């Protein structure tokens, strides 16, 4: 089991949202690595990022 900060971003990718330094419509930037974000997971990812930013 992974913590709640991990989220699937694409069919083949999972990301730790606590480590995101930049978020765009197409990808999340984590330590100079681009992690793709598919349309299917985009809404979930951005909602979780908003919640984490408020903490």
C-alpha positions as CSV (number, residue, x, y, z in Angstrom):
1,X,0.0,0.0,0.0
2,X,1.2,3.4,-0.9
3,X,0.5,6.6,1.0
4,X,-2.2,9.0,-0.2
5,X,0.4,11.3,-1.8
6,X,1.0,8.8,-4.6
7,X,-1.3,9.0,-7.5
8,X,-1.6,7.3,-10.9
9,X,-1.0,9.9,-13.6
10,X,-1.0,7.8,-16.7
11,X,-1.6,4.1,-17.6
12,X,2.1,3.4,-17.0
13,X,3.0,6.0,-14.5
14,X,2.5,6.8,-10.8
15,X,3.8,9.9,-9.1
16,X,4.5,11.1,-5.6
17,X,2.5,14.4,-5.6
18,X,4.5,15.7,-2.6
19,X,7.6,15.9,-4.9
20,X,5.9,17.8,-7.8
21,X,7.7,21.1,-8.6
22,X,5.6,22.1,-11.6
23,X,2.4,21.0,-13.1
24,X,1.2,21.6,-16.7
25,X,-1.7,20.1,-18.7
26,X,0.6,17.5,-20.2
27,X,3.0,16.6,-17.5
28,X,4.2,16.9,-13.9
29,X,7.8,17.9,-13.2
30,X,9.5,15.9,-10.5
31,X,13.2,16.5,-10.0
32,X,13.8,17.5,-13.7
33,X,11.8,14.4,-14.8
34,X,8.6,14.9,-16.8
35,X,5.9,12.5,-15.8
36,X,3.0,12.4,-18.3
37,X,-0.5,13.1,-17.3
38,X,-3.3,11.6,-19.3
39,X,-6.7,13.2,-19.7
40,X,-8.3,10.4,-17.7
41,X,-6.3,11.2,-14.6
42,X,-5.8,14.9,-15.0
43,X,-8.8,16.0,-13.0
44,X,-7.9,13.7,-10.1
45,X,-4.3,14.8,-10.1
46,X,-5.0,18.6,-10.1
47,X,-7.6,18.2,-7.3
48,X,-5.1,16.4,-5.1
49,X,-2.4,18.9,-5.9
50,X,-4.7,21.7,-4.8
51,X,-5.5,20.0,-1.5
52,X,-1.8,19.3,-0.9
53,X,-0.9,22.9,-1.7
54,X,-3.3,24.1,1.1
55,X,-1.5,22.0,3.8
